Amino acid sequence: MNILKKYRLKKQQKALMQKRAVYEYLQTEHSENEYFYHYMQKEMDALDEQAEHLREILEGRWKK
């Protein structure tokens, strides 16, 4: 994997984690709303899966 591709994947992974942090904050702030809480949890789980996939690509397990 070349340096540019690796850089892009790391940048994409960082953006996913920043988005997840925002969702986590919103989930905490609006924890009284059960539906919103569960919606945010599903979104965070999806972001976690995407970030995990990128990590596996960076480690060489998968090819993009």
C-alpha positions as CSV (number, residue, x, y, z in Angstrom):
1,M,0.0,0.0,0.0
2,N,1.4,3.3,-1.0
3,I,1.9,6.2,1.4
4,L,-0.9,8.4,-0.1
5,K,-3.5,5.6,0.2
6,K,-2.5,4.9,3.7
7,Y,-2.7,8.6,4.6
8,R,-6.2,8.8,3.1
9,L,-7.4,5.8,5.0
10,K,-6.1,7.1,8.3
11,K,-7.7,10.5,7.6
12,Q,-11.0,8.8,6.8
13,Q,-10.7,6.7,10.0
14,K,-10.1,9.8,12.1
15,A,-13.1,11.6,10.6
16,L,-15.3,8.6,11.5
17,M,-14.1,8.7,15.1
18,Q,-14.7,12.5,15.3
19,K,-18.2,11.9,14.0
20,R,-18.7,9.2,16.6
21,A,-17.6,11.5,19.4
22,V,-20.2,14.0,18.4
23,Y,-22.9,11.3,18.3
24,E,-21.7,10.1,21.8
25,Y,-22.0,13.6,23.1
26,L,-25.5,14.0,21.7
27,Q,-26.5,10.6,23.1
28,T,-25.4,11.7,26.5
29,E,-27.1,15.1,26.3
30,H,-30.4,13.6,25.2
31,S,-30.3,10.3,27.2
32,E,-33.8,11.0,28.5
33,N,-35.2,10.3,25.0
34,E,-35.1,6.5,24.6
35,Y,-35.6,6.5,20.9
36,F,-32.9,9.0,20.2
37,Y,-30.5,7.2,22.5
38,H,-31.0,3.9,20.6
39,Y,-30.8,5.7,17.3
40,M,-27.4,7.3,18.2
41,Q,-26.2,3.9,19.5
42,K,-27.0,2.3,16.2
43,E,-25.2,5.1,14.3
44,M,-22.1,4.8,16.6
45,D,-22.0,1.0,16.1
46,A,-22.1,1.5,12.3
47,L,-19.2,4.0,12.6
48,D,-17.3,1.6,14.8
49,E,-17.7,-1.1,12.1
50,Q,-16.5,1.2,9.4
51,A,-13.5,2.3,11.4
52,E,-12.7,-1.3,12.3
53,H,-12.8,-2.2,8.6
54,L,-10.4,0.6,7.8
55,R,-8.1,-0.5,10.5
56,E,-8.0,-4.0,9.1
57,I,-7.2,-2.6,5.6
58,L,-4.4,-0.6,7.1
59,E,-3.0,-3.7,8.9
60,G,-3.1,-5.6,5.5
61,R,-5.9,-8.0,6.3
62,W,-8.2,-6.8,3.5
63,K,-7.8,-5.0,0.3
64,K,-10.0,-2.0,-0.4
